Amino acid sequence: MKTAISIPDEIFEQAERLAKSRGWSRSELYANAVSAFVNSERFLGVRETLDAVYGDHADDSALDPLLATAQARSLAQGKW
């Protein structure tokens, strides 16, 4: 899809230099930048939601020691 955007000259010039140094077209640079931004926003609010659930009782989210031991024993004993 083609689109037109307006950005400050200084940012445009920096973007041009970056695209050239990476061997990307201008379209590739902007598509990659928007994709990275969208992906970074995907989990926005997760920490806030968890804080609301656990509040001041973060220890409530700790793994039960018996369960941790059982999980550890269930792992293969080979080298990683």
C-alpha positions as a Markdown table, in Angstrom:
| # | Residue | x | y | z |
|---|---|---|---|---|
| 1 | Met | 0.0 | 0.0 | 0.0 |
| 2 | Lys | 1.3 | 3.4 | -0.8 |
| 3 | Thr | 0.9 | 6.3 | 1.7 |
| 4 | Ala | 2.2 | 9.8 | 2.2 |
| 5 | Ile | 3.5 | 11.0 | 5.5 |
| 6 | Ser | 5.1 | 14.2 | 6.8 |
| 7 | Ile | 8.1 | 14.1 | 9.0 |
| 8 | Pro | 10.7 | 16.7 | 10.1 |
| 9 | Asp | 13.6 | 17.1 | 7.7 |
| 10 | Glu | 16.2 | 16.0 | 10.3 |
| 11 | Ile | 14.4 | 12.7 | 10.9 |
| 12 | Phe | 14.0 | 12.1 | 7.2 |
| 13 | Glu | 17.8 | 12.7 | 6.7 |
| 14 | Gln | 18.6 | 10.3 | 9.5 |
| 15 | Ala | 16.3 | 7.7 | 8.1 |
| 16 | Glu | 17.8 | 8.1 | 4.6 |
| 17 | Arg | 21.3 | 7.5 | 6.1 |
| 18 | Leu | 20.2 | 4.5 | 8.1 |
| 19 | Ala | 18.4 | 2.9 | 5.1 |
| 20 | Lys | 21.5 | 3.4 | 3.0 |
| 21 | Ser | 23.8 | 1.9 | 5.6 |
| 22 | Arg | 21.6 | -1.1 | 5.9 |
| 23 | Gly | 21.1 | -1.5 | 2.2 |
| 24 | Trp | 17.4 | -1.0 | 2.5 |
| 25 | Ser | 15.0 | 0.9 | 0.3 |
| 26 | Arg | 13.2 | 3.8 | 2.0 |
| 27 | Ser | 10.0 | 1.7 | 1.9 |
| 28 | Glu | 11.8 | -1.2 | 3.6 |
| 29 | Leu | 13.1 | 1.1 | 6.3 |
| 30 | Tyr | 9.7 | 2.6 | 7.1 |
| 31 | Ala | 7.9 | -0.8 | 6.9 |
| 32 | Asn | 10.5 | -2.3 | 9.3 |
| 33 | Ala | 10.2 | 0.7 | 11.7 |
| 34 | Val | 6.4 | 0.5 | 11.8 |
| 35 | Ser | 6.4 | -3.2 | 12.3 |
| 36 | Ala | 8.9 | -2.9 | 15.2 |
| 37 | Phe | 6.8 | -0.3 | 16.8 |
| 38 | Val | 3.5 | -2.2 | 16.4 |
| 39 | Asn | 5.2 | -5.3 | 17.9 |
| 40 | Ser | 6.5 | -3.3 | 20.8 |
| 41 | Glu | 3.1 | -2.0 | 21.6 |
| 42 | Arg | 1.5 | -5.5 | 21.5 |
| 43 | Phe | 2.2 | -6.2 | 25.1 |
| 44 | Leu | 1.6 | -2.7 | 26.4 |
| 45 | Gly | -0.4 | -2.9 | 29.6 |
| 46 | Val | 0.6 | -6.4 | 30.5 |
| 47 | Arg | 2.7 | -5.4 | 33.5 |
| 48 | Glu | -0.1 | -3.0 | 34.6 |
| 49 | Thr | -2.6 | -5.8 | 34.4 |
| 50 | Leu | -0.4 | -8.2 | 36.4 |
| 51 | Asp | 0.2 | -5.5 | 39.0 |
| 52 | Ala | -3.6 | -5.0 | 39.3 |
| 53 | Val | -4.1 | -8.7 | 39.8 |
| 54 | Tyr | -1.3 | -9.2 | 42.3 |
| 55 | Gly | -1.1 | -5.7 | 43.8 |
| 56 | Asp | 1.3 | -5.6 | 46.8 |
| 57 | His | 1.3 | -9.4 | 47.1 |
| 58 | Ala | 3.8 | -10.3 | 44.4 |
| 59 | Asp | 4.7 | -13.4 | 46.5 |
| 60 | Asp | 1.3 | -14.8 | 45.7 |
| 61 | Ser | 2.6 | -15.5 | 42.2 |
| 62 | Ala | 5.6 | -17.6 | 43.4 |
| 63 | Leu | 5.7 | -21.2 | 42.3 |
| 64 | Asp | 4.9 | -23.6 | 45.0 |
| 65 | Pro | 8.1 | -25.3 | 46.2 |
| 66 | Leu | 6.7 | -28.8 | 45.9 |
| 67 | Leu | 5.5 | -28.1 | 42.3 |
| 68 | Ala | 9.0 | -26.7 | 41.5 |
| 69 | Thr | 10.6 | -29.8 | 42.8 |
| 70 | Ala | 8.3 | -32.1 | 40.9 |
| 71 | Gln | 8.9 | -30.1 | 37.7 |
| 72 | Ala | 12.6 | -30.3 | 38.1 |
| 73 | Arg | 12.5 | -34.1 | 38.6 |
| 74 | Ser | 10.4 | -34.5 | 35.4 |
| 75 | Leu | 13.2 | -32.9 | 33.3 |
| 76 | Ala | 15.5 | -35.2 | 31.4 |
| 77 | Gln | 18.9 | -35.6 | 33.1 |
| 78 | Gly | 20.9 | -35.3 | 29.9 |
| 79 | Lys | 23.3 | -32.5 | 28.9 |
| 80 | Trp | 21.7 | -29.5 | 27.4 |
